[in-house]
Amino acid sequence: MTLVSLAELATILHLLIQLLLWPPAVLLALLLVLARYSQAARDPACLDHPLRLPRLLRDLSLAGLEYLCCLLNLLLFPLGCLPPTRWRHRPKRRTLILLHGLYFNRASLFWLQLRLRLHGLRVITPAFSLWHNIESLTEALDHQISALRLEQGVEQVDLLGYGFGGLILRNYVQRRGGANHIRQAICLGCAHQGSDLAVFAPTRLARHLRRNDPLLIELNRLPWPPQVALASIRAADDLLIQPPEAARLPLGQDMVIANCGHLLLLYHPATFSALQQILVGGAPVTAPEQATTNQRSLPAN
């Protein structure tokens, strides 16, 4: 795994400075538009009364929380550029690898990592750059897992992919022969069916998030290895995955967190509760035609 390049760090710092200098109302307005668009796509009747106070307050609250999470992730970004801590061999502790999403680094998973570690899990957050192609990132993940197996005797690990990290997870398990090394796979806020907003993303990696991307189509066509337990956690009000239902994976355990956006998934108490349930109890592998019966909606705590 390689650390982020200087060019990548300069790009993110430039974005951070711009975000701090722009009036917050600009970004809030954009997020509010996305919230209203998402709501209208699911319920066109809401456009009949666009300024109804309860609905407006709900959209403002959702947009505001997403803005705060975005700002927090950017402020944490420099911490993710530090060298990762050396893994300590703890044979009795379950090993979980966290994969971050586009444009942020492993520091965005800090809160999730901390809470999972406090509950007895051995959590590893690799430092890798998302300015490469998906096959290079999958190869880097394979090297990480192989090192754990060869150096520490860890036969199987759990794998959690947030956002684009979920596609890296699926590519490793479904196309690169990683099924024998994974016990539990968890996708968190992953655009399994693509997103309408991916066409506006500036990086080449983001093309895999388009709804007609060949890799995405192939992953959804390939069967899921039966020996790997699978779970998917998604936000009911995801502003970046449009429509939000595109984050639904018709396999395994499908869990929906109410009143939650894409970035808020990393900090929402219901996310951690869902992960506890999955990692302690395990998530069954469900056939596509059975998936609708295995959907659960989690309240916003």
RAURDA-V173749 format. One record per residue. N is the residue number from 1. SS is DSSP state (alpha for helix, beta for strand, coil for the rest). PHI is phi as a letter, one per 20 degrees, with the letter a starting at -180 (999 if undefined). OMEGA is omega as a letter, one per 40 degrees, with the letter a starting at -180 (none if undefined). Layout:
# RAURDA-V173749
n,ss,phi,omega
N,SS,PHI,OMEGA
N,SS,PHI,OMEGA
This chain:
# RAURDA-V173749
n,ss,phi,omega
1,coil,999,a
2,coil,d,i
3,coil,f,i
4,coil,f,i
5,coil,f,i
6,alpha,f,i
7,alpha,f,i
8,alpha,f,i
9,alpha,f,i
10,alpha,f,i
11,alpha,f,a
12,alpha,f,i
13,alpha,f,i
14,alpha,f,i
15,alpha,f,i
16,alpha,f,i
17,alpha,f,i
18,alpha,f,a
19,alpha,f,a
20,alpha,f,a
21,alpha,e,i
22,coil,f,i
23,coil,f,i
24,alpha,g,a
25,alpha,f,a
26,alpha,f,i
27,alpha,f,i
28,alpha,f,i
29,alpha,f,i
30,alpha,f,i
31,alpha,f,i
32,alpha,f,i
33,alpha,f,i
34,alpha,f,i
35,alpha,f,i
36,alpha,f,i
37,alpha,f,a
38,alpha,f,i
39,alpha,f,a
40,alpha,f,i
41,alpha,f,a
42,alpha,e,a
43,coil,b,a
44,alpha,g,a
45,alpha,f,a
46,alpha,f,i
47,alpha,f,i
48,alpha,f,i
49,alpha,c,a
50,coil,f,a
51,coil,d,i
52,coil,f,a
53,alpha,g,a
54,alpha,g,a
55,alpha,f,i
56,alpha,f,i
57,alpha,f,i
58,alpha,f,i
59,alpha,f,i
60,alpha,f,i
61,alpha,f,i
62,alpha,f,i
63,alpha,f,a
64,alpha,f,i
65,alpha,f,i
66,alpha,f,i
67,alpha,f,a
68,alpha,f,i
69,alpha,f,i
70,alpha,f,i
71,alpha,f,i
72,alpha,f,i
73,alpha,f,i
74,alpha,f,i
75,alpha,f,i
76,alpha,e,a
77,alpha,g,a
78,alpha,g,i
79,alpha,f,i
80,alpha,f,i
81,alpha,e,i
82,coil,f,i
83,coil,g,i
84,coil,f,i
85,coil,f,i
86,coil,f,i
87,coil,f,i
88,coil,e,a
89,coil,f,i
90,coil,c,a
91,coil,f,a
92,coil,e,a
93,coil,d,i
94,coil,f,a
95,beta,e,i
96,beta,c,i
97,beta,d,i
98,beta,d,i
99,beta,d,a
100,coil,e,a
101,coil,e,a
102,coil,f,i
103,coil,m,i
104,coil,d,i
105,coil,d,a
106,alpha,f,i
107,alpha,f,i
108,alpha,f,a
109,alpha,e,a
110,alpha,g,a
111,alpha,f,i
112,alpha,f,i
113,alpha,f,a
114,alpha,f,a
115,alpha,f,i
116,alpha,f,i
117,alpha,f,i
118,alpha,f,i
119,coil,d,i
120,coil,n,i
121,coil,e,i
122,beta,e,a
123,beta,d,i
124,beta,d,i
125,beta,d,a
126,coil,f,i
127,coil,d,i
128,coil,b,a
129,coil,e,i
130,coil,e,i
131,coil,e,i
132,coil,d,i
133,coil,e,a
134,alpha,f,i
135,alpha,f,i
136,alpha,f,i
137,alpha,f,i
138,alpha,f,i
139,alpha,f,i
140,alpha,f,i
141,alpha,f,i
142,alpha,f,i
143,alpha,f,i
144,alpha,f,a
145,alpha,f,i
146,alpha,f,i
147,alpha,f,i
148,alpha,f,a
149,alpha,f,a
150,alpha,f,a
151,alpha,e,a
152,alpha,c,i
153,coil,m,i
154,coil,e,a
155,coil,f,a
156,coil,c,i
157,beta,c,i
158,beta,e,a
159,beta,c,i
160,beta,c,i
161,beta,d,i
162,beta,e,i
163,coil,m,a
164,alpha,f,i
165,alpha,g,i
166,alpha,f,i
167,alpha,f,i
168,alpha,f,i
169,alpha,g,a
170,alpha,f,i
171,alpha,f,i
172,alpha,f,a
173,alpha,f,a
174,alpha,e,a
175,alpha,d,a
176,coil,d,i
177,coil,m,a
178,coil,e,a
179,alpha,f,a
180,alpha,f,a
181,alpha,d,a
182,beta,d,i
183,beta,e,a
184,beta,c,i
185,beta,d,a
186,beta,c,i
187,beta,d,a
188,beta,d,i
189,coil,m,a
190,coil,d,a
191,coil,e,a
192,coil,f,i
193,coil,d,a
194,coil,n,i
195,coil,c,i
196,alpha,f,a
197,alpha,e,a
198,alpha,f,a
199,alpha,f,i
200,alpha,e,a
201,coil,f,a
202,coil,e,a
203,coil,d,a
204,alpha,f,i
205,alpha,f,a
206,alpha,f,a
207,alpha,f,i
208,alpha,f,i
209,alpha,e,i
210,coil,f,a
211,coil,f,a
212,coil,d,a
213,coil,f,a
214,alpha,g,i
215,alpha,f,i
216,alpha,f,i
217,alpha,f,i
218,alpha,f,i
219,alpha,f,i
220,alpha,f,i
221,alpha,e,a
222,coil,f,i
223,coil,f,i
224,coil,e,i
225,coil,g,a
226,coil,f,a
227,coil,e,a
228,coil,d,i
229,beta,f,a
230,beta,c,i
231,beta,b,i
232,beta,c,i
233,beta,d,a
234,beta,c,a
235,beta,e,i
236,coil,f,a
237,coil,c,a
238,coil,f,a
239,coil,e,a
240,coil,e,i
241,coil,e,a
242,coil,c,e
243,coil,f,a
244,alpha,g,i
245,alpha,f,i
246,alpha,f,i
247,alpha,e,a
248,coil,f,i
249,coil,d,a
250,coil,f,i
251,coil,b,i
252,coil,m,a
253,beta,e,a
254,beta,d,a
255,beta,c,a
256,beta,d,i
257,beta,d,a
258,coil,f,i
259,coil,l,a
260,coil,b,i
261,coil,d,a
262,coil,f,a
263,alpha,f,a
264,alpha,f,i
265,alpha,g,a
266,alpha,f,a
267,coil,c,a
268,coil,f,i
269,alpha,g,a
270,alpha,f,i
271,alpha,f,a
272,alpha,f,i
273,alpha,f,i
274,alpha,f,i
275,alpha,f,i
276,alpha,g,a
277,alpha,f,a
278,alpha,f,a
279,alpha,f,i
280,alpha,e,a
281,alpha,e,a
282,coil,n,a
283,coil,d,a
284,coil,f,i
285,coil,e,a
286,coil,d,i
287,coil,f,a
288,alpha,g,a
289,alpha,f,i
290,alpha,d,a
291,alpha,f,a
292,alpha,f,i
293,alpha,e,a
294,alpha,d,a
295,beta,e,i
296,beta,c,i
297,beta,d,a
298,beta,e,i
299,coil,f,i
300,coil,e,a
301,coil,f,none
